Amino acid sequence: MKKLIYIAFLIIICLTSNFIHAQDEKIIVSSLKKELARFLDKLKTEQYPPYYLSYIVFDIETATISNSFGRTATKNNSRNKILNIDLRVGNYTLDNTHKTEIDAFSFSSYQNTKLPLIGDEKALRTSIWNATEKAYKDATKQYQSVLSNRALKVKEEDTSADFTQEIPPTIYFEPKETYRIDLDKWERIFRRVSTLFRQNKWLLDGKISFSFENQYKIFVDSEGAEISQNQPKFRINIFVRTKADDGMVLYLSKNFFGFKEEELPPEDSIKSALVELIDKLKKLTNAPLMETYSGPAILKGEASGVFFHEILGHRAEGHRQKDPRSAQTFKSFLNKQVLPEFIDVVFDPTISELNGTKLSGFYKYDDEGVKAQKVVCIENGIFKNFIMSRSPIENFPKSNGHGRKSYGYRAVARQSNLIVESSKKVPFAKLREMLIEECKRQGKEYGLLFEKVEGGFTFTSRTIPNAFNVLPIVVYKVYTDGRPDELVRGVDLIGTPLTTFSNITATADDMEVFNGICGAESGPVPVSAASPSILVSKIEVQKKEKSEEKPPVLPSP
């Protein structure tokens, strides 16, 4: 009987919570629409009236816990409601967001406005009114600056409009999901698992963390769009760090991702992953330093995914093609060969899973109210499409649902789920044989196998070398004479995109996924990169920067 009463009590709580959320959502939408209509009506007689106005509310719930060396380091829950405004004066052709050579991304970020957590219409409308007043004044100043700059500068290379018209407007509604996160459960699991940190006194840092975040987004604009959607993310991160005798800092990490808490791994799997990380990090401390190298290499699936994200993905982001400071690598390569003909590259935010792995770049609508769309970027090696926000470029007048942002930024074209597909696939063992054959052909003693990378960065500006730097953390020498593979450390993978692309000769029949957070002009956004392992006939590595500071004098207590 007590159990039935408890279950009934939980059902009542859930129903009450859902009702409160539904009422809250209605009040927010109503407040946004009323202020939007009021501003557009009252300001239409001003010298520079708004021609477009959108509001997006980020209702953010988080729960996090982290453990370091067997003890809880952080444990907290939070909830915030943040308003961002996109107010434009001028017209679709030329407005206050227009990029100039002086500062191409001067208007890429703007102020966050915190909204009341409780759905009080008067309080909400007051906050929205204050924020919109400031946004309008800033927009008029920006527009005047754009007009002045345009009168003094030569004709721009890209004469496309500043904003697209997306008709008809989107109407889509999801009720706000209710999540109950048991941080005490994760605290107990982490305390048991993290005893492994204490057993390895040579570790300088060992952390394991759980994080939950749901961004419930409410979007309305002056074109009639009205969108509400949940974007939940669950993650576990394991991190270990130490220092080699020569002062080089070494670290490894492992991430797990899901859209539901039950999609995260059980305790045994987490413990096994930590054991594997510690074992590999110990081997890295004794691994020899890698010398500068130029020659054949294999990038395993996850490393290959990051490689494509950095050196192709960022250059396929449409807004860069109208930035006067950008090198615009692919602008002149439209409908031309940039990769081997057996490779396709797509960006597809509409899929949430690939071969059983969840994809963190999944979403239904972007942050400009446009439905997510699959974009075939490269087909048979030929560059076909840029990923687009509502900032059009020459030959691409419409968005394809990739206008993305974090709160506090203006949306630009950003990557989603990057997927590399190949029609020239061989088993991984065969790809390894092909690596050795290529090394022999080039007279190399060994090739390299990049198993894991931590990320990377790329330069797309025309004022500096248009290069990339991918940051490997697990690299092996693969010898041609049959010796066992040798783990090495201390190198970065560098190069220029077009040259490196031309050196891809084959792929394996595997597929691995990298789920991460990408930081760029519009803030950190979740992305995925999926790729088979690739064989590159020639890559270049340089020595990694290292500390001159010695390891600790005393062992860990």
ZIFENDA-V497074 format. One record per residue. N is the residue number from 1. RES is the residue in three letters. SS is DSSP state (h for helix, s for strand, l for the rest). Layout:
N;RES;SS, N;RES;SS
This chain:
1;MET;l, 2;LYS;h, 3;LYS;h, 4;LEU;h, 5;ILE;h, 6;TYR;h, 7;ILE;h, 8;ALA;h, 9;PHE;h, 10;LEU;h, 11;ILE;h, 12;ILE;h, 13;ILE;h, 14;CYS;h, 15;LEU;h, 16;THR;h, 17;SER;h, 18;ASN;h, 19;PHE;h, 20;ILE;h, 21;HIS;h, 22;ALA;h, 23;GLN;h, 24;ASP;h, 25;GLU;h, 26;LYS;h, 27;ILE;h, 28;ILE;h, 29;VAL;h, 30;SER;h, 31;SER;h, 32;LEU;h, 33;LYS;h, 34;LYS;h, 35;GLU;h, 36;LEU;h, 37;ALA;h, 38;ARG;h, 39;PHE;h, 40;LEU;h, 41;ASP;h, 42;LYS;h, 43;LEU;l, 44;LYS;l, 45;THR;l, 46;GLU;l, 47;GLN;l, 48;TYR;l, 49;PRO;l, 50;PRO;s, 51;TYR;s, 52;TYR;s, 53;LEU;s, 54;SER;s, 55;TYR;s, 56;ILE;s, 57;VAL;s, 58;PHE;s, 59;ASP;s, 60;ILE;s, 61;GLU;s, 62;THR;s, 63;ALA;s, 64;THR;s, 65;ILE;s, 66;SER;s, 67;ASN;s, 68;SER;s, 69;PHE;l, 70;GLY;l, 71;ARG;s, 72;THR;s, 73;ALA;s, 74;THR;s, 75;LYS;s, 76;ASN;s, 77;ASN;s, 78;SER;s, 79;ARG;s, 80;ASN;s, 81;LYS;s, 82;ILE;s, 83;LEU;s, 84;ASN;s, 85;ILE;s, 86;ASP;s, 87;LEU;s, 88;ARG;s, 89;VAL;s, 90;GLY;s, 91;ASN;l, 92;TYR;l, 93;THR;l, 94;LEU;l, 95;ASP;s, 96;ASN;l, 97;THR;l, 98;HIS;l, 99;LYS;l, 100;THR;l, 101;GLU;l, 102;ILE;l, 103;ASP;l, 104;ALA;l, 105;PHE;l, 106;SER;l, 107;PHE;l, 108;SER;l, 109;SER;s, 110;TYR;l, 111;GLN;l, 112;ASN;l, 113;THR;s, 114;LYS;s, 115;LEU;l, 116;PRO;l, 117;LEU;l, 118;ILE;l, 119;GLY;l, 120;ASP;l, 121;GLU;h, 122;LYS;h, 123;ALA;h, 124;LEU;h, 125;ARG;h, 126;THR;h, 127;SER;h, 128;ILE;h, 129;TRP;h, 130;ASN;h, 131;ALA;h, 132;THR;h, 133;GLU;h, 134;LYS;h, 135;ALA;h, 136;TYR;h, 137;LYS;h, 138;ASP;h, 139;ALA;h, 140;THR;h, 141;LYS;h, 142;GLN;h, 143;TYR;h, 144;GLN;h, 145;SER;h, 146;VAL;h, 147;LEU;h, 148;SER;h, 149;ASN;h, 150;ARG;h, 151;ALA;h, 152;LEU;h, 153;LYS;l, 154;VAL;l, 155;LYS;l, 156;GLU;l, 157;GLU;l, 158;ASP;l, 159;THR;l, 160;SER;l, 161;ALA;l, 162;ASP;l, 163;PHE;l, 164;THR;l, 165;GLN;l, 166;GLU;l, 167;ILE;l, 168;PRO;l, 169;PRO;l, 170;THR;l, 171;ILE;s, 172;TYR;s, 173;PHE;l, 174;GLU;l, 175;PRO;l, 176;LYS;l, 177;GLU;l, 178;THR;l, 179;TYR;l, 180;ARG;l, 181;ILE;l, 182;ASP;l, 183;LEU;h, 184;ASP;h, 185;LYS;h, 186;TRP;h, 187;GLU;h, 188;ARG;h, 189;ILE;h, 190;PHE;h, 191;ARG;h, 192;ARG;h, 193;VAL;h, 194;SER;l, 195;THR;h, 196;LEU;h, 197;PHE;h, 198;ARG;h, 199;GLN;h, 200;ASN;l, 201;LYS;l, 202;TRP;l, 203;LEU;l, 204;LEU;l, 205;ASP;s, 206;GLY;s, 207;LYS;s, 208;ILE;s, 209;SER;s, 210;PHE;s, 211;SER;s, 212;PHE;s, 213;GLU;s, 214;ASN;s, 215;GLN;s, 216;TYR;s, 217;LYS;s, 218;ILE;s, 219;PHE;s, 220;VAL;s, 221;ASP;s, 222;SER;l, 223;GLU;l, 224;GLY;l, 225;ALA;l, 226;GLU;s, 227;ILE;s, 228;SER;s, 229;GLN;s, 230;ASN;s, 231;GLN;s, 232;PRO;s, 233;LYS;s, 234;PHE;s, 235;ARG;s, 236;ILE;s, 237;ASN;s, 238;ILE;s, 239;PHE;s, 240;VAL;s, 241;ARG;s, 242;THR;s, 243;LYS;s, 244;ALA;l, 245;ASP;l, 246;ASP;l, 247;GLY;l, 248;MET;l, 249;VAL;s, 250;LEU;s, 251;TYR;s, 252;LEU;s, 253;SER;s, 254;LYS;s, 255;ASN;s, 256;PHE;s, 257;PHE;s, 258;GLY;s, 259;PHE;l, 260;LYS;l, 261;GLU;h, 262;GLU;h, 263;GLU;h, 264;LEU;l, 265;PRO;l, 266;PRO;l, 267;GLU;h, 268;ASP;h, 269;SER;h, 270;ILE;h, 271;LYS;h, 272;SER;h, 273;ALA;h, 274;LEU;h, 275;VAL;h, 276;GLU;h, 277;LEU;h, 278;ILE;h, 279;ASP;h, 280;LYS;h, 281;LEU;h, 282;LYS;h, 283;LYS;h, 284;LEU;h, 285;THR;h, 286;ASN;h, 287;ALA;l, 288;PRO;s, 289;LEU;s, 290;MET;l, 291;GLU;l, 292;THR;l, 293;TYR;s, 294;SER;s, 295;GLY;s, 296;PRO;s, 297;ALA;s, 298;ILE;s, 299;LEU;s, 300;LYS;l, 301;GLY;h, 302;GLU;h, 303;ALA;h, 304;SER;h, 305;GLY;h, 306;VAL;h, 307;PHE;h, 308;PHE;h, 309;HIS;h, 310;GLU;h, 311;ILE;h, 312;LEU;h, 313;GLY;h, 314;HIS;h, 315;ARG;h, 316;ALA;h, 317;GLU;s, 318;GLY;h, 319;HIS;h, 320;ARG;h, 321;GLN;h, 322;LYS;h, 323;ASP;l, 324;PRO;l, 325;ARG;l, 326;SER;s, 327;ALA;l, 328;GLN;l, 329;THR;l, 330;PHE;l, 331;LYS;h, 332;SER;h, 333;PHE;h, 334;LEU;l, 335;ASN;l, 336;LYS;l, 337;GLN;s, 338;VAL;l, 339;LEU;l, 340;PRO;l, 341;GLU;l, 342;PHE;l, 343;ILE;s, 344;ASP;s, 345;VAL;s, 346;VAL;s, 347;PHE;s, 348;ASP;s, 349;PRO;l, 350;THR;l, 351;ILE;l, 352;SER;l, 353;GLU;s, 354;LEU;s, 355;ASN;l, 356;GLY;l, 357;THR;s, 358;LYS;s, 359;LEU;l, 360;SER;l, 361;GLY;l, 362;PHE;l, 363;TYR;l, 364;LYS;l, 365;TYR;s, 366;ASP;l, 367;ASP;l, 368;GLU;l, 369;GLY;l, 370;VAL;l, 371;LYS;s, 372;ALA;l, 373;GLN;l, 374;LYS;s, 375;VAL;s, 376;VAL;s, 377;CYS;s, 378;ILE;s, 379;GLU;s, 380;ASN;l, 381;GLY;l, 382;ILE;s, 383;PHE;s, 384;LYS;l, 385;ASN;l, 386;PHE;l, 387;ILE;s, 388;MET;l, 389;SER;l, 390;ARG;l, 391;SER;l, 392;PRO;l, 393;ILE;s, 394;GLU;l, 395;ASN;l, 396;PHE;s, 397;PRO;l, 398;LYS;l, 399;SER;l, 400;ASN;l, 401;GLY;l, 402;HIS;l, 403;GLY;s, 404;ARG;s, 405;LYS;l, 406;SER;l, 407;TYR;l, 408;GLY;l, 409;TYR;s, 410;ARG;l, 411;ALA;l, 412;VAL;s, 413;ALA;s, 414;ARG;l, 415;GLN;l, 416;SER;l, 417;ASN;s, 418;LEU;s, 419;ILE;s, 420;VAL;s, 421;GLU;s, 422;SER;s, 423;SER;l, 424;LYS;l, 425;LYS;s, 426;VAL;s, 427;PRO;l, 428;PHE;h, 429;ALA;h, 430;LYS;h, 431;LEU;h, 432;ARG;h, 433;GLU;h, 434;MET;h, 435;LEU;h, 436;ILE;h, 437;GLU;h, 438;GLU;h, 439;CYS;h, 440;LYS;h, 441;ARG;h, 442;GLN;h, 443;GLY;l, 444;LYS;l, 445;GLU;l, 446;TYR;s, 447;GLY;s, 448;LEU;s, 449;LEU;s, 450;PHE;s, 451;GLU;s, 452;LYS;s, 453;VAL;s, 454;GLU;s, 455;GLY;s, 456;GLY;s, 457;PHE;s, 458;THR;s, 459;PHE;l, 460;THR;l, 461;SER;s, 462;ARG;l, 463;THR;l, 464;ILE;l, 465;PRO;l, 466;ASN;l, 467;ALA;s, 468;PHE;s, 469;ASN;s, 470;VAL;s, 471;LEU;s, 472;PRO;s, 473;ILE;s, 474;VAL;s, 475;VAL;s, 476;TYR;s, 477;LYS;s, 478;VAL;s, 479;TYR;s, 480;THR;l, 481;ASP;l, 482;GLY;l, 483;ARG;l, 484;PRO;l, 485;ASP;l, 486;GLU;s, 487;LEU;s, 488;VAL;s, 489;ARG;s, 490;GLY;l, 491;VAL;s, 492;ASP;s, 493;LEU;s, 494;ILE;s, 495;GLY;s, 496;THR;s, 497;PRO;h, 498;LEU;h, 499;THR;h, 500;THR;h, 501;PHE;h, 502;SER;h, 503;ASN;l, 504;ILE;s, 505;THR;s, 506;ALA;s, 507;THR;s, 508;ALA;s, 509;ASP;l, 510;ASP;l, 511;MET;l, 512;GLU;s, 513;VAL;s, 514;PHE;s, 515;ASN;s, 516;GLY;s, 517;ILE;s, 518;CYS;s, 519;GLY;s, 520;ALA;s, 521;GLU;l, 522;SER;l, 523;GLY;s, 524;PRO;s, 525;VAL;s, 526;PRO;s, 527;VAL;s, 528;SER;s, 529;ALA;s, 530;ALA;s, 531;SER;s, 532;PRO;l, 533;SER;l, 534;ILE;s, 535;LEU;s, 536;VAL;s, 537;SER;s, 538;LYS;s, 539;ILE;s, 540;GLU;s, 541;VAL;s, 542;GLN;s, 543;LYS;s, 544;LYS;l, 545;GLU;l, 546;LYS;l, 547;SER;l, 548;GLU;l, 549;GLU;l, 550;LYS;l, 551;PRO;l, 552;PRO;l, 553;VAL;l, 554;LEU;l, 555;PRO;l, 556;SER;l, 557;PRO;l
